[in-house]
Amino acid sequence: MYRIKNGEWKYLGNRISNGKVSSIPVKVKNADLESFKILNHLYAKDKNNVYFQNKKIISADLKTFSLIDDLNAKDKNHAYFLGESLYGIEPENFFSIGNGYTTDGKQVYYGGKHVYEADHNSFQSFAIGRAFDVNHIFLHHEPEVSICDLSMKEVEEYIEHSFKCEKNKTLFRINHMDTEKRHQLLGT
């Protein structure tokens, strides 16, 4: 998260100490105060540079840099995950499939890593870090189950169970939030 503090742009990074999380403001070096634009909670740019958190992305092309989701970005020369250049990926065709998955039209990626054995033509994500194609069900960037070994009913049950697990994790997080945050999230 970006903030102005003492006339300088700062990135608030989290630090865990003695079981407590605290935000530590770190200066975004050489950031232009007037032209600085926050793109999301991780990326920003000004008239001179593109930034990931408090670090300048040296290889970024300022004019063509754009986000494709919260963690991934591209410009005319590179694709990026968490501010790091991903080499071997065609940036002009790099886009988000959803739930952390991306593709360049030839390969599928999760967290900047190639999803081996993925068929990019049939690949679909159904939850964060969960996807399937004509051959497999994936967990992150690894095949978890071969669809060939399952009946259609078993595939449907597997995906439904994964949805329920994700929904239950989300509900657990919501139920363990403080009351004010829970009401804001749920709109009650």
C-alpha positions in Angstrom: 0.0 0.0 0.0 1.4 3.4 -0.9 1.1 6.6 1.2 2.7 10.0 1.3 4.6 10.6 4.5 6.9 13.5 5.3 6.6 14.7 1.7 7.8 11.4 0.2 6.1 8.4 -1.3 6.3 5.4 1.0 5.3 1.7 0.5 3.8 0.2 3.6 5.2 -3.3 3.9 4.2 -5.8 6.6 6.6 -7.1 9.2 5.8 -9.8 11.7 7.5 -9.6 15.1 6.5 -11.4 18.3 3.4 -12.7 16.6 2.1 -9.2 15.7 1.8 -7.7 12.2 2.9 -4.1 11.7 3.3 -1.9 8.7 6.7 -0.4 8.0 6.9 2.6 5.7 9.8 2.2 3.2 10.7 5.1 0.9 10.1 4.7 -2.8 13.5 6.0 -3.9 13.5 8.8 -6.6 9.7 8.8 -6.8 8.4 12.0 -8.3 5.9 13.4 -5.8 3.7 15.2 -8.3 3.3 12.6 -11.0 3.2 9.5 -8.8 0.2 7.3 -9.7 -0.9 4.2 -7.7 -1.9 1.4 -10.0 -2.9 -1.0 -7.3 -1.7 -2.1 -3.8 1.6 -3.4 -5.3 2.4 -1.4 -8.4 2.8 2.4 -9.1 4.4 4.6 -11.6 5.5 8.2 -12.1 6.7 10.3 -15.0 10.1 8.5 -14.9 9.7 4.9 -13.5 7.5 2.0 -12.8 7.6 0.6 -9.2 6.8 -2.7 -7.5 6.3 -1.9 -3.8 9.3 0.4 -3.1 11.6 -0.9 -5.9 12.0 0.5 -9.4 11.3 -2.0 -12.1 14.4 -1.3 -14.2 13.3 -3.2 -17.3 9.8 -1.7 -17.4 8.7 0.4 -20.4 6.9 3.3 -18.8 4.6 4.1 -21.8 3.3 0.6 -22.4 3.3 -0.8 -18.8 -0.1 -2.1 -17.7 -1.6 -4.4 -15.1 -3.3 -7.6 -16.2 -4.4 -8.5 -12.6 -3.3 -7.8 -9.1 0.1 -9.6 -9.3 0.9 -9.7 -13.1 1.7 -6.9 -15.5 3.2 -6.4 -19.0 4.7 -3.9 -21.3 5.9 -4.1 -24.9 9.0 -6.0 -23.9 8.2 -8.2 -20.9 5.7 -9.9 -18.8 6.0 -9.5 -15.0 5.0 -11.4 -11.9 5.5 -9.5 -8.6 7.6 -7.0 -10.4 10.1 -9.6 -11.8 10.5 -10.0 -15.5 9.3 -13.4 -16.8 11.5 -14.4 -19.7 10.3 -16.5 -22.6 6.8 -15.2 -22.4 5.3 -13.2 -25.2 4.0 -10.0 -23.6 1.7 -8.9 -26.4 -0.4 -12.0 -25.8 0.0 -12.2 -22.0 -3.4 -12.0 -20.2 -5.1 -13.2 -17.1 -7.2 -16.4 -17.1 -8.3 -15.6 -13.6 -7.6 -16.8 -10.0 -3.8 -16.2 -10.4 -3.5 -18.0 -13.8 -2.1 -16.3 -16.9 -1.3 -17.3 -20.5 0.7 -15.9 -23.4 -1.5 -17.9 -25.8 0.9 -20.8 -25.9 1.6 -21.7 -22.3 -0.2 -21.4 -19.0 1.4 -19.9 -15.9 0.7 -19.7 -12.2 2.7 -17.5 -9.9 5.1 -16.8 -12.8 5.8 -20.5 -13.2 5.0 -22.6 -16.2 2.0 -25.0 -15.6 3.5 -28.1 -17.2 1.1 -30.5 -19.0 -1.6 -27.8 -19.3 -3.5 -27.6 -22.5 -3.9 -23.8 -23.0 -6.8 -24.2 -25.4 -9.0 -25.9 -22.8 -7.6 -24.6 -19.6 -10.1 -23.0 -17.1 -9.6 -21.8 -13.6 -12.4 -22.4 -11.1 -10.9 -21.1 -7.8 -7.7 -19.5 -6.6 -4.9 -21.8 -7.5 -7.3 -24.4 -8.9 -8.0 -25.2 -12.6 -8.7 -27.9 -15.1 -8.2 -28.7 -18.7 -9.2 -31.7 -20.9 -6.6 -33.9 -19.2 -6.0 -32.8 -15.6 -7.2 -31.0 -12.6 -4.5 -28.6 -11.3 -3.4 -27.4 -7.9 -1.3 -24.3 -8.5 1.2 -25.2 -11.3 1.1 -29.0 -10.8 -1.4 -31.6 -12.2 -3.2 -33.0 -9.2 -5.5 -35.5 -10.8 -5.7 -37.0 -14.3 -9.2 -36.5 -15.6 -8.8 -39.7 -17.7 -8.8 -41.6 -14.4 -12.2 -40.2 -13.3 -15.8 -40.4 -14.5 -17.6 -37.2 -15.4 -19.5 -37.5 -12.1 -16.3 -37.8 -10.2 -14.8 -34.7 -12.0 -18.0 -32.7 -11.2 -17.8 -33.8 -7.5 -14.1 -33.0 -7.3 -14.6 -29.5 -8.6 -17.7 -29.0 -6.4 -15.8 -30.1 -3.4 -13.0 -27.7 -4.2 -15.5 -24.9 -4.5 -17.0 -25.8 -1.1 -13.5 -25.9 0.4 -12.7 -22.4 -1.0 -16.1 -21.1 0.1 -15.6 -22.6 3.6 -12.1 -21.0 3.9 -13.6 -17.7 2.9 -16.5 -18.0 5.4 -14.0 -19.0 8.1 -12.0 -15.9 7.4 -15.1 -13.7 7.4 -16.4 -15.3 10.7 -13.0 -14.6 12.4 -12.8 -11.0 11.4 -13.6 -8.3 13.9 -17.3 -7.3 13.8 -16.7 -3.9 12.0 -14.7 -5.5 9.1 -17.2 -8.3 8.7 -20.1 -5.8 8.4 -18.2 -3.7 5.9 -17.4 -6.8 3.8 -20.9 -8.2 3.9 -22.6 -4.8 3.6 -24.7 -5.3 6.7 
